[in-house]
Amino acid sequence: MASLPSDVTVREVGPRDGLQAEAPIPVEARVRLIEALLAAGVTHVEACSFVSPTAVPAMAGAADVLAALGRRPGVRVYALVPNARGAELAAETNFVDELTVTVSASETYNQKNVGRSVDESVDELARVRGVWNGPIDAVVSCAFGSPYEGDLEPDAVAALGDRLVAAGADALTYADTTGMATPRRVHDLLDETGPAVGLHLHETRGTGLVNAYAALERGVHRFDTAVGGLGGSPFAAGAAGNLASEELVAVLDDLGIRSGIDVDRLIDAAGVASALVGHAVPSRVATAGPRTRLA
């Protein structure tokens, strides 16, 4: 078993994944949340998605969000796109560094999420590659099981990742979209993929942090998290939010693993998120503070 990595890259997905299931908030409010995250030291942020505003009203105005942010030295900005047209729109802004494209390992979930088969989604990623010159991270959703098909074999999930790389993806992230992963299942998938992948973990069953630790033990050093633990798929009943950014960073700090993110300022950003969405965030560290905080 590999030793724990010395550094971890945390990609903050709260402004996209975290807000997509919330009631729409104005562009300037979304920018204010991103500003708070950057102030905490976040350097990788999924800022928006170029999807139909009819399908996902909370993500309308993606180009306006990016224009308001502009270019920030040392900050890498990601945008999710469902198709080649979305990639063209992202490219036109000149503010996106990398695209994320989601393809599900679950045929049923893929149909519900993007209205096409898995094979059609692989073909669409190839079309995205044809209009986008920058890096593409293919996110394999339902990588640890589907609420529709149940358990999915790790070798089949990894094989889908291989197909996405062949279609033009530069990197792979495996997502526990509905919180079905356990440490054992994380190890099973990493046996097939190796550690040079990202993980996108959810807290539906309270296993996000233990799954992250299992991945750290295997040498994984890229994680998607969302400020405050916001998020959840609108296409799977009962799916809860993402692993909270401040919860992962607090554990990384205690392990001596560098993320470059200040946990106290990240908690401040979680407060901004809570105010914007109009309800408490599920993150426990946002509520209690890090273990180093004294009364």
Summary of the structure (lengths in Angstrom):
residues: 295
radius of gyration: 17.5
end to end distance: 38.6
largest distance: 55.6
contacts: 1082
relative contact order: 0.16
helix: 44%
strand: 16%
